[in-house]
């Protein structure tokens, strides 16, 4: 049976655009999706990068005008992989044109923008690339929590340590400018940690935060820290920094519950540590599970047990799940509403850091 064709337009040519392009090319190799993705047009500002991206990934056309691309009648999907400041105008224009919208994280530069974007896509299939939810070890952690293997949660602690800020060559990029990024380490790194926390541990009800900038004159945060209360009665800590020298990309969490403990570190993404406190005392100990099957999340999609997967597979799995949900006419998560929940926490972090006070979620942002 022929698969339905979806013509994709991608706005962006940078690092993350490569991850998206690879997922578009690979998804049908690993997921039984009833869609054929046609890489119709890639859009960007730099002609040389456009030509390179088109040649490397097989994009049919190039364009420097995203307005014209979004308005095209032959485009079904608009994928957004550009600096944060452009997310809202592109997403809202695409939604008005009736296109599906796929957007990088964080969703926007502000909570107000994010809420406007979510309203715009209310009747349109959409996704946000919080791809770390699709790491098999993280998905297994979610399964164990849902099965009650951790019991009552006491502590949720999260780290996102990255050393990119210590590289002077990166200081001039858009990620270090409020006008283009909105936030610094909080938007870039902490957003991933918040999404994971909301996914695994549920809503945050109250928080207090501080941020810090190491470079004089820089107008975004280089590091962010917060303490949080959760609706389930647990407490949490978060630390995100671009100056975690010695850590290339340590996205990690640790959860302590009445029946056990879970620990994960992206730098060892095929591993999940699990402590089962229900075992007899003389057998209790940390168990290091290699999450590549059998009977592990996505083990039927990728390789045989014991054969590890990589960063690129998280994007493939995100897209595969979306397309399968689309075929069933079901919602896909994380969507724009999930990303607004993350943005709401980021907004509270920014307000708390400025005021030095605790912020209750749901309070006015004025």
Secondary structure by P-SEA (a helix, b strand, c coil): cccbbbbbbbccccaaaaaaaaaaacccccccccbbbbccccccccaaaaaaaaaacccccccccaaaaaacccccbbbbbccccaaaaaaaaaaaabbbbbbcccccccaaaaaaaaaaaccccccccccccccaaaaaaaaaaaacccccccbbbbbbcccccccccccccccccccccccccccccaaaaaaaaaacccccccccbbbbbccccccccccccccccccccccbbbbbcccccccccccbbbbbcccbbbbbbcccccbbbbbccccccccccbbbbcccccccccccccccccccccaaaaaaaaaaaaaaaaaacccccccaaaaaaaaaaaaaaaaaaacccccccccccc
